[in-house]
Amino acid sequence: MPVNHTENEKNLVSGLPGTANMKKVAIVGLPNTGKSQIFNNLTGEYNIVANYPGTTIEMKRSVARINDKLYEVIDTPGLHCLYVHSEEEIAVRDLILAEAPEVIVQCIDVGQYKQSFLLTAELLELETPMVLVLNSMDNSTRKGIKIDSLKLEQTLGIPVVESMSMRGLGKDELKAAIVKARHSTLDVKYGFRIETAITELAAELPFQLEFKHKIASLLLLSDPFVEKFLEKRFGAERGALIRLEANKCRRQVRGNIHQVFMDRRSRWVEHVSAAAVKKENTASEGFSYHLTQASRDPILGIPIFLFLMAVVYLGVVYVSGALDTFINFLVVRPVTGAITALSLPLFWNDLLIGNHGILTLGLFNAICTVLPILSVFFFIFGCFEDSGYITNFTVFSRRLFEKIGIPGNAITSLVLGFGCKTMATLSTRSLTIRKEKFIAVFLIAFAIPCSAQLGISMAILARVGLSAFLIVFGVLALCEMGAGMILNAIIKRKEESFFIQAIPPMRFPSMRAVFQKTYHRIVDFLKEALPIFLLSAVGLFAFDKTGLLGLTKQALMPLVVGWMGLPKDIIDVFLLAFARREAAAGLILKMVDAGALTYVQSIVAVVVTTISFPCVANVVAIGREMGWKTALAMTALIFVSSFVLVGALNGALVLMMGK
């Protein structure tokens, strides 16, 4: 059951006075180990959960009540180690170093226990009370991996909780463990010389600094980010002195320091694993393993991808179509009939149910046209997420993306763009090479439709025919590949990048989790989009009544009618697209149903609204990641190039159709 926070508790989360008095609980772990689900279970809040790395991009904070005390719980992005390699990892480590949480909860996917134990070894060096949460126990058992949680707890000297977080099991045990969290009795020994160097360096660090021992070891490893952290906190002069002392201590140690640290931690992991982990021989790999391998295969992956796209297409066409018909029968017809029967003055009738009416273009467009499509699409997309297909698809598509200059670590961001372009753009912060980041951000903003627009576009094209669907998505794919190749050719690369990504196996998704995720996405859509739908309808109504809409249409006739071959009323769609893409796509769907668009015009309308108007949230995300000058230049380039491409598309289609 969700936690009903009091108003005071909500205020605490917002950062009002009183937050500092709460103990902090930081949830950390490797990517895709169930951190967000643990956060949800503890707090009663909802953070999107999916079976692929990178779902959590930024910190999320909320309040949990444990033993009648309030704790601030922090959900963090994935962390591989404290010697960090990406902006997300820097943010997590800086949070730990700066805020010194009273408890660290590490989530461990039992199937990745060795990688997780390496992180455990580092976290224990912080000497902060810890709790380990073992997730995916059922999946690991099928692989023949069993962790004895009691022996692990005895070995490490900290609480260990077994959890099936998707079902909420282990929540009470975790809360009890947080209260009993303690320091470990088993730490890693690096040898006399290194331990002496760490102790000497720690003694030179400012007395008010937390985690001196761990920070000293990072300085010994020449971690540049921890040096910047110290400079920012204590000033450049003190930072320079600390760097000199670190260099002095480093010279006292012989050999490869990095190798010594890794070897000692690996031995520690083997010791812990031998005490608590049992591996058994299992029968031949099951259906999940073979499906995972097939989905990554360059040949078998194609029919699997086409089958899944067919499922989406049929679901959006038939299931959402049935929902649309039902809601129209239940809501739209009775309401519009009742208002018509009132014989209101023309102004008020138009304001309510006219072409730009608050109900027809605003409320009904949102809940009767758009919402049924999004509901079905969000459910199917949620199944893809939780099954693990999305990340495995990145392996299948890697060779294609690399041809256009997109490295392996950017592919997940592009695929995430089909869910939310804003989140996908923010996820590119893990890219350290600017060329790769620029290309990835541009392609996300350019011709990738987000989940909301993708679902509605499928519904539009289903009305026109399967050939229109194939043409539109073929054109969008060519636009993406062409843009990527051009950018890859003209932007010079100064550095090489290397990338290793953990790929989760496919599994049957939990329907409870998928329904929960679908519900929250629908609620978020209604909260964010419904007011914009209504305000956009009022704005267009006022624009129309003042005559400005007519003047705008007249001014844009050469571009819209002459170049793109669209009716002048499509300008209503363009104006809505600046506010909300779903509203624009919903209006296109209405125009198609009313017979106001031909076959060619339907194709052109879907393409132009997909590639011409990056949503405001995505532009803001581009500004955050690339800088505002780059964001504005990128948006202008997309806007201009899209109209050039769409005009060319219209000409080609008209020529092909012989019209």
NUTORTOR-589260 format. One record per residue (C-alpha): residue number from 1; residue in one letter; x, y, z. Coordinates in nm, 3 decimals. Layout:
BEGIN
NUM;a;X;Y;Z
...
//
This chain:
BEGIN
1;m;0.000;0.000;0.000
2;p;0.130;0.351;-0.079
3;v;0.238;0.561;0.216
4;n;0.012;0.860;0.284
5;h;0.264;1.126;0.380
6;t;0.144;1.406;0.601
7;e;0.169;1.760;0.464
8;n;0.458;1.822;0.702
9;e;0.646;1.521;0.566
10;k;0.596;1.645;0.210
11;n;0.731;1.986;0.309
12;l;1.041;1.822;0.455
13;v;1.110;1.657;0.122
14;s;1.076;1.994;-0.048
15;g;1.373;2.118;0.152
16;l;1.196;2.332;0.413
17;p;1.341;2.367;0.764
18;g;1.360;2.034;0.943
19;t;1.514;1.824;0.666
20;a;1.859;1.847;0.823
21;n;1.733;1.671;1.135
22;m;1.636;1.358;0.946
23;k;1.875;1.069;0.900
24;k;1.966;1.005;0.536
25;v;1.946;0.665;0.369
26;a;2.125;0.642;0.034
27;i;2.024;0.353;-0.194
28;v;2.318;0.258;-0.417
29;g;2.423;-0.031;-0.639
30;l;2.519;-0.134;-0.989
31;p;2.283;-0.026;-1.269
32;n;1.965;-0.233;-1.301
33;t;1.979;-0.394;-0.955
34;g;1.637;-0.286;-0.825
35;k;1.728;0.041;-0.649
36;s;1.423;0.233;-0.767
37;q;1.186;-0.045;-0.666
38;i;1.339;-0.052;-0.316
39;f;1.295;0.328;-0.305
40;n;0.930;0.287;-0.406
41;n;0.870;0.018;-0.143
42;l;1.026;0.224;0.137
43;t;0.866;0.559;0.058
44;g;0.537;0.482;-0.112
45;e;0.645;0.717;-0.392
46;y;0.680;0.593;-0.750
47;n;1.000;0.607;-0.952
48;i;0.995;0.445;-1.298
49;v;1.133;0.091;-1.280
50;a;1.255;-0.104;-1.583
51;n;1.475;-0.399;-1.672
52;y;1.758;-0.201;-1.829
53;p;2.047;0.015;-1.703
54;g;2.010;0.393;-1.694
55;t;1.644;0.411;-1.586
56;t;1.736;0.641;-1.297
57;i;1.926;0.944;-1.428
58;e;1.903;1.188;-1.139
59;m;1.867;1.164;-0.764
60;k;1.516;1.133;-0.626
61;r;1.441;1.203;-0.260
62;s;1.144;1.125;-0.042
63;v;1.051;1.047;0.318
64;a;1.002;0.708;0.480
65;r;0.862;0.649;0.826
66;i;1.057;0.375;1.008
67;n;0.983;0.294;1.372
68;d;0.793;0.625;1.402
69;k;1.098;0.821;1.285
70;l;1.136;1.005;0.956
71;y;1.422;0.915;0.723
72;e;1.517;1.092;0.402
73;v;1.557;0.821;0.137
74;i;1.765;0.894;-0.174
75;d;1.741;0.691;-0.495
76;t;2.063;0.719;-0.697
77;p;2.181;0.632;-1.050
78;g;2.390;0.320;-1.106
79;l;2.737;0.310;-0.948
80;h;3.008;0.061;-1.045
81;c;3.281;0.178;-0.807
82;l;3.395;0.483;-0.612
83;y;3.678;0.545;-0.861
84;v;3.423;0.696;-1.096
85;h;3.403;0.713;-1.476
86;s;3.083;0.905;-1.557
87;e;2.888;1.213;-1.448
88;e;2.617;1.002;-1.285
89;e;2.878;0.817;-1.079
90;i;3.044;1.146;-0.985
91;a;2.708;1.277;-0.864
92;v;2.647;0.965;-0.652
93;r;2.995;0.973;-0.498
94;d;2.978;1.348;-0.432
95;l;2.643;1.298;-0.262
96;i;2.798;1.036;-0.031
97;l;3.109;1.242;0.040
98;a;2.927;1.574;0.090
99;e;2.610;1.463;0.271
100;a;2.753;1.165;0.462
101;p;2.432;0.956;0.480
102;e;2.380;0.776;0.809
103;v;2.295;0.449;0.629
104;i;2.394;0.310;0.290
105;v;2.165;0.045;0.141
106;q;2.337;-0.147;-0.137
107;c;2.114;-0.337;-0.378
108;i;2.271;-0.650;-0.522
109;d;2.146;-0.848;-0.819
110;v;2.249;-1.197;-0.714
111;g;2.325;-1.283;-1.076
112;q;2.598;-1.015;-1.069
113;y;2.725;-1.093;-0.720
114;k;3.097;-1.065;-0.795
115;q;3.069;-0.721;-0.955
116;s;2.843;-0.613;-0.669
117;f;3.083;-0.743;-0.402
118;l;3.363;-0.534;-0.559
119;l;3.146;-0.227;-0.497
120;t;3.068;-0.357;-0.147
121;a;3.440;-0.370;-0.069
122;e;3.473;-0.002;-0.156
123;l;3.159;0.107;0.028
124;l;3.272;-0.068;0.344
125;e;3.586;0.150;0.341
126;l;3.359;0.451;0.406
127;e;3.299;0.305;0.754
128;t;2.931;0.401;0.726
129;p;2.660;0.170;0.861
130;m;2.539;-0.048;0.573
131;v;2.264;-0.288;0.472
132;l;2.283;-0.531;0.179
133;v;1.966;-0.614;-0.014
134;l;1.977;-0.931;-0.226
135;n;1.746;-0.895;-0.528
136;s;1.658;-1.136;-0.810
137;m;1.691;-1.439;-0.584
138;d;1.443;-1.637;-0.795
139;n;1.625;-1.569;-1.125
140;s;1.966;-1.652;-0.979
141;t;1.838;-1.982;-0.835
142;r;1.743;-2.090;-1.187
143;k;2.103;-2.015;-1.289
144;g;2.233;-2.231;-1.006
145;i;2.355;-1.937;-0.792
146;k;2.255;-1.935;-0.426
147;i;2.368;-1.685;-0.164
148;d;2.330;-1.781;0.198
149;s;2.220;-1.447;0.342
150;l;2.286;-1.558;0.702
151;k;2.645;-1.661;0.625
152;l;2.698;-1.341;0.426
153;e;2.572;-1.139;0.722
154;q;2.803;-1.326;0.958
155;t;3.100;-1.283;0.724
156;l;3.054;-0.910;0.668
157;g;2.907;-0.819;1.005
158;i;2.625;-0.609;0.853
159;p;2.252;-0.681;0.803
160;v;2.162;-0.869;0.484
161;v;1.803;-0.880;0.358
162;e;1.654;-1.105;0.090
163;s;1.405;-0.917;-0.123
164;m;1.161;-0.973;-0.404
165;s;1.116;-0.600;-0.448
166;m;0.870;-0.615;-0.738
167;r;0.624;-0.796;-0.509
168;g;0.707;-0.579;-0.208
169;l;0.845;-0.878;-0.017
170;g;1.118;-0.800;0.233
171;k;1.008;-0.440;0.290
172;d;0.947;-0.479;0.663
173;e;1.272;-0.673;0.704
174;l;1.459;-0.395;0.524
175;k;1.312;-0.127;0.751
176;a;1.419;-0.327;1.056
177;a;1.767;-0.373;0.905
178;i;1.805;0.002;0.843
179;v;1.747;0.065;1.213
180;k;2.010;-0.201;1.299
181;a;2.261;-0.098;1.029
182;r;2.621;-0.110;1.147
183;h;2.985;-0.097;1.035
184;s;3.140;-0.405;0.881
185;t;3.394;-0.615;1.067
186;l;3.562;-0.730;0.743
187;d;3.764;-0.480;0.543
188;v;4.016;-0.509;0.260
189;k;4.387;-0.508;0.350
190;y;4.619;-0.354;0.086
191;g;4.955;-0.434;0.245
192;f;5.189;-0.245;0.478
193;r;5.325;0.013;0.231
194;i;4.990;0.118;0.089
195;e;4.815;0.116;0.427
196;t;5.095;0.337;0.567
197;a;5.068;0.578;0.273
198;i;4.689;0.600;0.315
199;t;4.723;0.667;0.690
200;e;4.986;0.939;0.638
201;l;4.784;1.107;0.363
202;a;4.460;1.090;0.566
203;a;4.638;1.268;0.854
204;e;4.710;1.564;0.623
205;l;4.348;1.609;0.515
206;p;4.130;1.881;0.676
207;f;3.999;1.767;1.016
208;q;3.635;1.846;0.928
209;l;3.643;1.619;0.622
210;e;3.438;1.299;0.636
211;f;3.571;0.967;0.502
212;k;3.939;1.066;0.527
213;h;4.062;0.708;0.483
214;k;3.861;0.650;0.164
215;i;3.943;0.990;0.017
216;a;4.313;0.928;0.089
217;s;4.299;0.599;-0.102
218;l;4.132;0.774;-0.399
219;l;4.400;1.044;-0.394
220;l;4.662;0.771;-0.392
221;l;4.498;0.635;-0.708
222;s;4.526;0.983;-0.871
223;d;4.148;1.025;-0.895
224;p;4.110;1.369;-1.065
225;f;3.747;1.412;-0.962
226;v;3.814;1.375;-0.591
227;e;4.088;1.638;-0.626
228;k;3.832;1.875;-0.781
229;f;3.588;1.790;-0.502
230;l;3.846;1.892;-0.240
231;e;3.940;2.210;-0.429
232;k;3.575;2.311;-0.452
233;r;3.521;2.254;-0.081
234;f;3.847;2.387;0.067
235;g;3.983;2.619;-0.201
236;a;4.246;2.592;-0.474
237;e;4.540;2.663;-0.242
238;r;4.451;2.389;0.006
239;g;4.372;2.156;-0.284
240;a;4.719;2.214;-0.433
241;l;4.884;2.129;-0.099
242;i;4.680;1.808;-0.073
243;r;4.785;1.715;-0.427
244;l;5.152;1.765;-0.339
245;e;5.115;1.545;-0.031
246;a;4.939;1.278;-0.240
247;n;5.227;1.281;-0.491
248;k;5.475;1.241;-0.204
249;c;5.287;0.942;-0.058
250;r;5.246;0.789;-0.403
251;r;5.623;0.787;-0.456
252;q;5.663;0.579;-0.140
253;v;5.469;0.290;-0.293
254;r;5.637;0.059;-0.541
255;g;5.467;-0.105;-0.834
256;n;5.131;-0.046;-0.999
257;i;4.903;0.092;-0.727
258;h;4.586;0.035;-0.932
259;q;4.679;-0.329;-0.986
260;v;4.746;-0.383;-0.615
261;f;4.408;-0.234;-0.520
262;m;4.227;-0.447;-0.776
263;d;4.410;-0.768;-0.683
264;r;4.343;-0.724;-0.309
265;r;3.975;-0.645;-0.369
266;s;3.941;-0.944;-0.601
267;r;4.088;-1.170;-0.332
268;w;3.845;-1.020;-0.080
269;v;3.553;-1.091;-0.316
270;e;3.669;-1.451;-0.361
271;h;3.690;-1.492;0.018
272;v;3.337;-1.356;0.070
273;s;3.202;-1.561;-0.222
274;a;3.357;-1.881;-0.091
275;a;3.192;-1.826;0.246
276;a;2.840;-1.737;0.129
277;v;2.787;-1.832;-0.238
278;k;2.710;-2.176;-0.376
279;k;2.706;-2.252;-0.747
280;e;2.535;-2.562;-0.879
281;n;2.528;-2.719;-1.222
282;t;2.193;-2.651;-1.384
283;a;2.011;-2.817;-1.667
284;s;2.047;-2.688;-2.020
285;e;1.962;-2.322;-2.064
286;g;1.592;-2.250;-2.079
287;f;1.362;-2.052;-2.307
288;s;1.470;-1.716;-2.158
289;y;1.835;-1.775;-2.245
290;h;1.760;-1.881;-2.604
291;l;1.521;-1.588;-2.659
292;t;1.784;-1.347;-2.523
293;q;2.047;-1.483;-2.761
294;a;1.806;-1.478;-3.057
295;s;1.702;-1.116;-2.991
296;r;2.069;-1.011;-3.016
297;d;2.143;-1.216;-3.328
298;p;2.184;-1.005;-3.647
299;i;1.960;-1.246;-3.842
300;l;1.712;-1.388;-3.588
301;g;1.677;-1.045;-3.426
302;i;1.500;-0.908;-3.735
303;p;1.187;-1.132;-3.726
304;i;1.167;-1.088;-3.346
305;f;1.176;-0.709;-3.387
306;l;0.915;-0.718;-3.667
307;f;0.689;-0.945;-3.459
308;l;0.703;-0.710;-3.162
309;m;0.632;-0.408;-3.385
310;a;0.332;-0.597;-3.523
311;v;0.207;-0.649;-3.167
312;v;0.237;-0.276;-3.100
313;y;0.066;-0.191;-3.431
314;l;-0.227;-0.427;-3.377
315;g;-0.269;-0.321;-3.015
316;v;-0.274;0.047;-3.101
317;v;-0.507;-0.004;-3.397
318;y;-0.765;-0.244;-3.258
319;v;-0.755;-0.225;-2.878
320;s;-0.722;0.153;-2.857
321;g;-0.974;0.186;-3.141
322;a;-1.228;-0.011;-2.937
323;l;-1.157;0.206;-2.630
324;d;-1.193;0.522;-2.841
325;t;-1.531;0.407;-2.974
326;f;-1.651;0.317;-2.624
327;i;-1.548;0.651;-2.470
328;n;-1.703;0.845;-2.760
329;f;-2.030;0.657;-2.713
330;l;-2.019;0.698;-2.334
331;v;-1.895;1.059;-2.307
332;v;-1.856;1.262;-2.625
333;r;-2.190;1.204;-2.796
334;p;-2.406;1.261;-2.485
335;v;-2.217;1.577;-2.385
336;t;-2.207;1.734;-2.731
337;g;-2.571;1.639;-2.784
338;a;-2.671;1.801;-2.456
339;i;-2.481;2.123;-2.534
340;t;-2.629;2.139;-2.886
341;a;-2.979;2.096;-2.740
342;l;-2.923;2.403;-2.518
343;s;-2.914;2.625;-2.831
344;l;-2.644;2.848;-2.681
345;p;-2.530;3.169;-2.855
346;l;-2.281;3.098;-3.133
347;f;-1.982;3.233;-2.934
348;w;-2.042;3.006;-2.636
349;n;-2.127;2.707;-2.855
350;d;-1.800;2.751;-3.045
351;l;-1.605;2.800;-2.721
352;l;-1.732;2.467;-2.590
353;i;-1.773;2.235;-2.891
354;g;-1.651;2.429;-3.196
355;n;-1.344;2.343;-3.402
356;h;-1.127;2.505;-3.133
357;g;-1.361;2.431;-2.844
358;i;-1.243;2.370;-2.489
359;l;-1.420;2.035;-2.491
360;t;-1.369;1.919;-2.849
361;l;-1.008;2.028;-2.906
362;g;-0.909;2.030;-2.539
363;l;-1.072;1.779;-2.305
364;f;-1.213;1.530;-2.556
365;n;-0.895;1.537;-2.766
366;a;-0.696;1.444;-2.455
367;i;-0.914;1.180;-2.289
368;c;-1.106;1.038;-2.584
369;t;-0.859;1.051;-2.873
370;v;-0.511;1.050;-2.719
371;l;-0.555;0.870;-2.384
372;p;-0.686;0.534;-2.521
373;i;-0.391;0.512;-2.759
374;l;-0.137;0.605;-2.492
375;s;-0.286;0.362;-2.242
376;v;-0.241;0.067;-2.478
377;f;0.101;0.183;-2.595
378;f;0.230;0.249;-2.241
379;f;0.123;-0.101;-2.138
380;i;0.296;-0.271;-2.432
381;f;0.606;-0.053;-2.394
382;g;0.615;-0.136;-2.022
383;c;0.617;-0.506;-2.110
384;f;0.913;-0.447;-2.342
385;e;1.098;-0.257;-2.068
386;d;1.046;-0.514;-1.795
387;s;1.116;-0.808;-2.021
388;g;1.467;-0.673;-2.087
389;y;1.412;-0.655;-2.463
390;i;1.503;-0.287;-2.495
391;t;1.861;-0.329;-2.378
392;n;1.906;-0.648;-2.578
393;f;1.781;-0.456;-2.882
394;t;2.076;-0.219;-2.837
395;v;2.309;-0.515;-2.897
396;f;2.115;-0.613;-3.209
397;s;2.125;-0.255;-3.346
398;r;2.482;-0.172;-3.240
399;r;2.644;-0.238;-3.577
400;l;2.396;-0.013;-3.757
401;f;2.441;0.275;-3.510
402;e;2.820;0.250;-3.519
403;k;2.807;0.318;-3.893
404;i;2.673;0.666;-3.815
405;g;2.923;0.747;-3.544
406;i;2.719;0.640;-3.243
407;p;2.929;0.441;-2.993
408;g;2.795;0.154;-2.783
409;n;2.739;0.370;-2.476
410;a;2.509;0.605;-2.672
411;i;2.284;0.339;-2.822
412;t;2.083;0.293;-2.504
413;s;2.016;0.669;-2.499
414;l;1.880;0.659;-2.854
415;v;1.657;0.362;-2.775
416;l;1.537;0.540;-2.459
417;g;1.426;0.824;-2.689
418;f;1.133;0.607;-2.798
419;g;1.016;0.624;-2.437
420;c;1.091;0.984;-2.338
421;k;1.321;1.211;-2.538
422;t;1.390;1.432;-2.237
423;m;1.507;1.140;-2.023
424;a;1.708;1.004;-2.316
425;t;1.883;1.339;-2.361
426;l;1.972;1.356;-1.991
427;s;2.111;1.003;-2.009
428;t;2.376;1.119;-2.260
429;r;2.566;1.285;-1.975
430;s;2.753;0.955;-1.938
431;l;2.918;1.027;-2.276
432;t;3.254;1.195;-2.215
433;i;3.345;1.268;-2.580
434;r;3.165;1.577;-2.710
435;k;3.134;1.455;-3.071
436;e;2.953;1.139;-2.963
437;k;2.733;1.333;-2.723
438;f;2.642;1.597;-2.985
439;i;2.543;1.335;-3.242
440;a;2.340;1.135;-2.989
441;v;2.155;1.444;-2.857
442;f;2.082;1.568;-3.211
443;l;1.946;1.232;-3.328
444;i;1.727;1.197;-3.018
445;a;1.572;1.538;-3.088
446;f;1.549;1.490;-3.465
447;a;1.354;1.194;-3.604
448;i;1.287;0.968;-3.305
449;p;0.922;0.985;-3.194
450;c;0.868;0.963;-2.817
451;s;0.631;0.697;-2.685
452;a;0.328;0.928;-2.679
453;q;0.376;1.047;-3.035
454;l;0.476;0.702;-3.161
455;g;0.155;0.547;-3.035
456;i;-0.069;0.817;-3.185
457;s;0.126;0.817;-3.513
458;m;0.067;0.444;-3.543
459;a;-0.306;0.501;-3.493
460;i;-0.307;0.772;-3.761
461;l;-0.121;0.560;-4.014
462;a;-0.341;0.258;-3.939
463;r;-0.637;0.462;-4.066
464;v;-0.449;0.525;-4.392
465;g;-0.297;0.183;-4.452
466;l;0.002;-0.039;-4.378
467;s;0.197;0.107;-4.673
468;a;0.177;0.453;-4.514
469;f;0.313;0.309;-4.189
470;l;0.609;0.153;-4.373
471;i;0.679;0.472;-4.571
472;v;0.675;0.700;-4.265
473;f;0.901;0.489;-4.048
474;g;1.127;0.411;-4.343
475;v;1.165;0.785;-4.407
476;l;1.231;0.857;-4.038
477;a;1.496;0.582;-4.027
478;l;1.666;0.724;-4.339
479;c;1.656;1.075;-4.189
480;e;1.824;0.948;-3.869
481;m;2.092;0.752;-4.055
482;g;2.157;1.035;-4.301
483;a;2.185;1.298;-4.028
484;g;2.414;1.072;-3.825
485;m;2.644;1.003;-4.119
486;i;2.667;1.372;-4.209
487;l;2.746;1.477;-3.851
488;n;2.995;1.191;-3.816
489;a;3.174;1.307;-4.131
490;i;3.193;1.679;-4.053
491;i;3.270;1.666;-3.678
492;k;3.624;1.559;-3.603
493;r;3.687;1.313;-3.320
494;k;3.978;1.397;-3.091
495;e;3.950;1.099;-2.856
496;e;3.861;0.732;-2.867
497;s;3.593;0.590;-2.641
498;f;3.559;0.246;-2.489
499;f;3.242;0.096;-2.355
500;i;3.127;-0.213;-2.169
501;q;2.760;-0.250;-2.076
502;a;2.586;-0.510;-1.864
503;i;2.303;-0.662;-2.067
504;p;2.022;-0.816;-1.860
505;p;1.867;-1.145;-1.971
506;m;1.510;-1.142;-2.096
507;r;1.237;-1.253;-1.857
508;f;0.860;-1.265;-1.839
509;p;0.751;-0.925;-1.702
510;s;0.550;-0.893;-1.383
511;m;0.200;-0.787;-1.492
512;r;0.146;-0.617;-1.156
513;a;0.454;-0.402;-1.211
514;v;0.358;-0.324;-1.572
515;f;0.003;-0.221;-1.476
516;q;0.145;-0.006;-1.196
517;k;0.389;0.163;-1.432
518;t;0.117;0.216;-1.694
519;y;-0.112;0.371;-1.433
520;h;0.154;0.617;-1.316
521;r;0.244;0.714;-1.672
522;i;-0.121;0.780;-1.751
523;v;-0.161;0.989;-1.434
524;d;0.156;1.183;-1.518
525;f;0.025;1.244;-1.871
526;l;-0.307;1.378;-1.741
527;k;-0.136;1.602;-1.484
528;e;0.111;1.746;-1.732
529;a;-0.079;1.743;-2.060
530;l;-0.445;1.804;-1.980
531;p;-0.396;2.168;-1.868
532;i;-0.186;2.230;-2.183
533;f;-0.457;2.075;-2.403
534;l;-0.718;2.305;-2.247
535;l;-0.502;2.619;-2.262
536;s;-0.404;2.543;-2.621
537;a;-0.771;2.514;-2.718
538;v;-0.849;2.849;-2.552
539;g;-0.546;3.007;-2.722
540;l;-0.643;2.881;-3.068
541;f;-1.004;2.988;-3.009
542;a;-0.890;3.343;-2.921
543;f;-0.643;3.339;-3.212
544;d;-0.927;3.244;-3.446
545;k;-1.185;3.492;-3.315
546;t;-0.943;3.785;-3.335
547;g;-0.861;3.703;-3.697
548;l;-0.494;3.637;-3.626
549;l;-0.527;3.269;-3.711
550;g;-0.661;3.352;-4.054
551;l;-0.378;3.599;-4.119
552;t;-0.122;3.341;-4.005
553;k;-0.266;3.080;-4.238
554;q;-0.261;3.325;-4.526
555;a;0.104;3.414;-4.459
556;l;0.211;3.049;-4.437
557;m;0.015;2.929;-4.741
558;p;0.320;2.919;-4.976
559;l;0.516;2.704;-4.730
560;v;0.233;2.481;-4.608
561;v;0.020;2.441;-4.921
562;g;0.271;2.513;-5.195
563;w;0.585;2.341;-5.060
564;m;0.452;2.070;-4.829
565;g;0.123;2.006;-5.010
566;l;-0.086;2.021;-4.692
567;p;-0.422;2.194;-4.637
568;k;-0.400;2.531;-4.465
569;d;-0.592;2.399;-4.162
570;i;-0.284;2.190;-4.074
571;i;-0.142;2.515;-3.933
572;d;-0.364;2.449;-3.629
573;v;-0.161;2.131;-3.584
574;f;0.170;2.318;-3.609
575;l;0.060;2.570;-3.346
576;l;-0.048;2.289;-3.112
577;a;0.282;2.107;-3.169
578;f;0.470;2.393;-3.006
579;a;0.266;2.333;-2.690
580;r;0.229;1.954;-2.688
581;r;0.305;1.697;-2.957
582;e;0.029;1.463;-2.846
583;a;-0.229;1.740;-2.893
584;a;-0.104;1.801;-3.246
585;a;-0.104;1.430;-3.330
586;g;-0.454;1.395;-3.185
587;l;-0.578;1.672;-3.415
588;i;-0.417;1.501;-3.717
589;l;-0.604;1.183;-3.621
590;k;-0.931;1.378;-3.617
591;m;-0.855;1.530;-3.958
592;v;-0.782;1.184;-4.100
593;d;-1.108;1.048;-3.957
594;a;-1.295;1.345;-4.107
595;g;-1.141;1.283;-4.451
596;a;-0.961;1.619;-4.445
597;l;-0.623;1.464;-4.538
598;t;-0.534;1.254;-4.841
599;y;-0.301;0.952;-4.833
600;v;0.006;1.161;-4.917
601;q;-0.094;1.445;-4.684
602;s;-0.136;1.204;-4.392
603;i;0.216;1.072;-4.443
604;v;0.364;1.421;-4.473
605;a;0.172;1.548;-4.167
606;v;0.303;1.267;-3.945
607;v;0.662;1.312;-4.065
608;v;0.665;1.691;-4.025
609;t;0.522;1.684;-3.672
610;t;0.772;1.415;-3.573
611;i;1.088;1.591;-3.688
612;s;1.003;1.963;-3.681
613;f;0.910;2.045;-3.324
614;p;1.133;1.929;-3.035
615;c;0.918;1.957;-2.722
616;v;1.000;2.234;-2.475
617;a;1.116;1.984;-2.209
618;n;1.357;1.826;-2.456
619;v;1.499;2.165;-2.558
620;v;1.557;2.245;-2.189
621;a;1.733;1.908;-2.146
622;i;1.954;1.983;-2.450
623;g;2.041;2.319;-2.295
624;r;2.141;2.151;-1.969
625;e;2.361;1.893;-2.139
626;m;2.512;2.089;-2.430
627;g;2.479;2.456;-2.333
628;w;2.210;2.700;-2.444
629;k;2.387;2.830;-2.754
630;t;2.425;2.476;-2.884
631;a;2.065;2.393;-2.787
632;l;1.920;2.692;-2.975
633;a;2.142;2.631;-3.278
634;m;2.048;2.261;-3.280
635;t;1.676;2.341;-3.252
636;a;1.696;2.595;-3.538
637;l;1.887;2.345;-3.755
638;i;1.627;2.074;-3.691
639;f;1.341;2.316;-3.763
640;v;1.482;2.439;-4.096
641;s;1.613;2.105;-4.223
642;s;1.287;1.930;-4.139
643;f;1.080;2.161;-4.360
644;v;1.329;2.116;-4.644
645;l;1.310;1.738;-4.609
646;v;0.931;1.730;-4.580
647;g;0.889;1.940;-4.894
648;a;1.117;1.702;-5.080
649;l;0.919;1.406;-4.943
650;n;0.592;1.557;-5.061
651;g;0.732;1.614;-5.409
652;a;0.864;1.258;-5.429
653;l;0.535;1.104;-5.313
654;v;0.327;1.314;-5.552
655;l;0.556;1.214;-5.839
656;m;0.535;0.846;-5.741
657;m;0.157;0.857;-5.711
658;g;0.129;1.031;-6.045
659;k;-0.063;1.324;-5.901
//
